[in-house]
C-alpha cells in the first residue's frame, strides 16, 4: 500500500483530496491540525507520532524532522542499498507529500505583530519535507499548491501513479515555493536585525517577446503581481497578435493616465506620451473629443478608456490604424467589429482603483531604482484656495485645471499641457527647458484653431517668468503649477499683470 503524508496550513480542498487518495489505495499520515480536520470528516489517518515513534516536542516545533520521514522520502527506489537500509531500520516508503507552509506573510502583515509572533510562524519541518520529496521526484510526488490536487488524482486514477513529467514539474514548484518563503523570511529578519536591506524579486514569465525596443534586442515580459489593477500583468487579451515590448510600455503608460479619472475618459497615446485626451458625457463623446485633439499623432498609437467599448464607439475607431485598445470591458458586438482587423490587440484590464501597484521600478545599468508609485490618490485636487494671484479662477477653469493637472503628470518632463473644456489642446513633452515645451503645446493648440480660453499646467515650477509671459500673450487664461522656485514671485507678477489666475499646488510631478 502506498503512503501519503499531509501537513497543510491552507486546508482548501484537503479533505476531498485525502478521500480520493484513500479511494486510490493510499494510507494517510498527517500532523496535528491536518489530522484533526481529516478525522472530523471520517477519514482514517495515521498519526505522525506512530510513524516516528517519537512524540511532538517543543510545542510542535519538532514533529516531522525524523529519519523515518526523511529516509522514507529520500531513499532511491533504484538503489538496493537504500532499500536495504530502510528495511534494516524499519522505515516504510512514503510516496506522496502534500505540504504548504505556515502563514508567515499573513502574520507579519498584521498590525502589532511582534518578532516572537513572526518567529513562531517560520515553518521548519514543512520546507524540509518539500525539499526532500522534491529532490526525489523520480519516485515521490510533492504537492504544495491546492490547485494541483485534481491533476494528481486524475493521473493516479488513470495510470496508478503520477507521470515522471508531472512529478518533475511539481518538484520545481516546490522549490519555488520554499525559495519564495525563505526570501520573505530573510527580508523580514534582516530588517528586524538592522542589516542592510536586500531586494528579492519574484516574477512569473508571461511571454517571450519577438524582440525588445529594437529587433536586435531580446526581451521577455514578467509579472511581479498578477492581482494588480491597471496592469497588463493581470489583463486579458481578447483579440489580435501578441503585444510587443513597445506596446507593453505604451499600454502601461496609457493605463496609468486612465487611473486618474472617474468620469468617462479616453486617451490616445504614442511613445509613452498622451497625444490626445478628453472627458465626455459617454465613451463616444470622449473618443470623438480625444481623437479630434490630435488625429495625426494617434495614427499607429494606443487608445485606453475607463468605459466599456460599445459597438457604436468601435465603429468610430475601426477606420483608424490603432495598435492596441484597452478597456475594462468590450461588448460582444464591439469585438465582432474589430475581428476583421487581425492585428489590432483588444485588452480587457481590471480597473479597480483600490488595488494599484504601490511601487514603481526602473532598471539602470547594474542596478534598480525603486520608488513609491505616483498614484492618483496622492495627487492633490486643484482648489481655489491654491490661488496666489489677484484674479480668482471660475468653476469651469478649476475643472480644466484639474483635468490638465492629471494629464501633465504623465507627460515626460519638462512637461506643459494646455487644455480647453476637458480636452487636450496641446502637449509639450520632454524638452530640455520649460519654455520649449510651452512653445510646442501652444503652437499645437493654435494649429488646431484654439487660440483663447486655454488652461496651462506645468509638471514643475517656472524658474523664470518667460513661460507665463509667453502663455498669456498666446491665449492662456489660467495656469496651474507646483511652485517652489526662488523666482516664484516673478511668475505671480506676470500673471497679475495679465489679470489671469495662477494656482500653486505644492506638489510636482516630474516624469523622466
Secondary structure by P-SEA (a helix, b strand, c coil): cbbbbbbbccccaaaaaaaaaaaabbbbbbcaaaaaaaaaabbbbbbcccccccccccccccccccaaaaaacccccccaaaaaaaaaabbbbbcbbbbbccaaaaaaacccccaaaaaaacccaaaaaaaaaaaacccbbbbccccaaaaaaaaaaacccccaaaaaaaaaaaaaaaaaaaaaaaaaaaaaacccbbbbbbbcccccccccccccccbbbbbcccccccccccccccccccccaaaaaaaaaaaaaaaaccccbbbbbcccccccccccccaaaaaaaaaaccccccccbbbbccccccaaaaaaaccccccccccccccaaaaaaacccccbbbbbbbccccccccbbbbbcccccccccccccccccccccccccccccccaaaaaaaaaaaaaaaaccccbbbbbccccccbbbcccccaaaaaaaaaaaaaaaccccbbbbbbccccccaaaaaaaaacccccccccccccaaaaaaaaaaaacbbbbbccbbbbcc
